[in-house]
Amino acid sequence: MGRLNSLIPTMAKRALITGITGQDGSYLTELLIRKGYEVHGLVRRTSAVQRNRLDALDLTPAQREKQLFLHYGDLSESSGLSRLAHRTQPDEVYHLGSQSHVQVSFESPKYTFEINASGTVRLLECFRDCNKPIRFYHASTCEMYGRPEESPQNEKTPFRPVSPYACSKTASHFLTACYRESYGLFACNGILFNHESPRRGENFVTRKIARGVAAIKRGLQKKLTLGSLETRKDWGYAPEYVEAMWRMLQHDKPDDYVIATGEAHRVGEFVEMAFQIVGLDWREFVETDPAEVRPAEVGALVGDASKAERVLGWRAQTRFQGLVKLMVEAELQALSR
């Protein structure tokens, strides 16, 4: 893992990542370091148990020592963010940090807004009048579309959020666009549809399915309990999606982009395919629990990423079947170890 609160050397390009301990933050860190960046990450003190993602990064000892620096801080604390911005003087800011679990947002709506919406405006204020030009990326979400009236959804589709999480991210999305238009900040919103990997949080449905299937195959678990199997998602592969984030900030004009595969699949399809991979019939092991269903479910979310392909040269490469396979196999390998 990188040094904490170390002296900051001078390198060609410097990035600051909030949410660096998360799935996207870890993959983005690897990508930027491979490109020669010096990477600084905002780490909450309560994130200690999540640093396993950073510990497992595919980096050499020299890269960890010279290119990765971690700083304690919190999106709820303005003065600390201001000091961090002054200390690191980044060229690019990737704002990935948030309370990102939809179900938790129904249980803790005030906290969700405090971190997601207020946290974003605190960070934007830090860089509004800084003494060097910076490029700012904000991680928006397909959850903002809620129950859309059109499909697929693109950058012009109206938002109709149906959860506190989606409402908070809609606010931070518009705040980012506001600072771009009002203050000339180079600020981009990436409207990312669901993107998964073996580093996905264990409370997200795809990781829960993959872990459950592997545990059942190994005889360590008897049943897998899920909410609705009919919910449809546009699922992509996280390492490819962080590449899109980087491309947004390399373009000559800031803008907003949908990042998606363009294909929607039911949770039930993910379940069936995951069990097929290990040679089991899902119907023998899966139970549904109404308590795990959201108070308000989103509609059929599927993204149109044609703008990203046309302008940024980005398109999803990993398809649904390949994504399910790599996640299940990673869990089987983890249990074997």
Secondary structure, 3 states (H helix, E strand, C coil): CCEECCCCCCCCCEEEEECCCCHHHHHHHHHHHHCCCEEEEEECHHHHHHCHHHHCCCCCHHHHHHHEEEEECCCCCHHHHHHHHHHHCCCEEEECCCCCCHHHHHHCHHHHHHHHHHHHHHHHHHHHCCCCCCEEEEEEEHHHHCCCCCCCECCCCCCCCCCHHHHHHHHHHHHHHHHHHHHCCEEEEEEECCEECCCCCCCCHHHHHHHHHHHHHCCCCCCEEECCCCCEECCEEHHHHHHHHHHHHHCCCCCEEEECCCCCEEHHHHHHHHHHHCCCCHHHCEEECHHHCCCCCCCCCCECCHHHHHHHCCCCCCCHHHHHHHHHHHHHHHHHC
